[in-house]
């Protein structure tokens, strides 16, 4: 049954073409030719490069006689300087397209570079906030190649960039910042260590759960979210337990991509309000922070949309036969707690977050724009309650 807000005007835009398959990365040269790219810049972090994950791309480009440049300055939680340096490298090398390889940090960096290149100004001027400039031009051709299964940034309409001066991570984007093509090759995921697999996988699950239950959900995003949840429930434990399980890797790659689609063009909820603001203050891996906060946030939120949380329990494989609506909704919370335990999700304390920070973190989360999407009304005290549960 549709909620009232879903009867209002909704919009769903997906400008990104997606292709997925084992070994599909070998086709990247042909895809670049279709995009009329004559010299791309590969955007990645040093870890991705050292792991040899860009080698298949380089081989494809060399075989096709396509020159390219490499920008290896990406770091976790990319900030304004990282983006600006990438933009300078793009212009210095006279490139006309980008290939983002890695996790969300590489893809967000490339999207933000594209914004700066097409608008000839710093990305911070185009923050998704009142009084800021809107994007008016499409970014240069961008191919996203995820090597993790988590952020879904390969298909989302957003980039998340850190402003160190404000100790704040902001969103920028819309349909004009999206990748032109997402090439999803699960063979690139098999070298992910268990901890990264767990953190990124929980991020995908969180995107799906938050976007399915948030105030901005609509039938299109609901459909993608539910299948993303189902795939995560079925495959995440296997991917963590056996990194060479290619079926599990494929399933989680699809979970991340579908969860990215479920983001639509709007908001998520309390978990991403908490973790984005947290990541702006101290350096914590986003996926692991999400993993530590997801179940506690669900425990707070389920009464805001019990019918949807009950459906989440079904998608995670819980047999809810004989349960009433509220029992089934609470079962989804327990299922995520159990999943977190099975894959050794760390607590916020384990990640170096101090309980003394809770008052500040709660206030910062409350003012994050994603608060408005949360399925249950929440104030600063509500955020404090969730944060305490995370320890």
Secondary structure, DSSP 8 states (H G I E B T S, - for coil): ---GGGGS--------EEEE-TTGGGGHHHHHHHTT-SSEEEEEEHHHHHTTTTHHHHHHHHHHT--EEEEEEE-SS-BHHHHHHHHHHHHHTT--EEEEEESHHHHHHHHHHHHHHHHTS-GGGG-SSTTS----S--S-EEEEESSSS--TTT-SEEEEEETTTTEEEEEESGGGS-SEEEE-GGGGTT--HHHHHHHHHHHHHHHHHHHHSTT--HHHHHHHHHHHHHHHHHHHHHHH-TT-HHHHHHHHHHHHHHHHHTTTS---HHHHHHHHHHHHS---HHHHHHHHHHHHHHHHGGGSHHHHHHHHHHTT---TT--HHHHHHHHHHHHHHHHHHTT---TTTTT--GGGHHHHHHHHHTSGGGGG-SS---HHHHHHHHHHT-
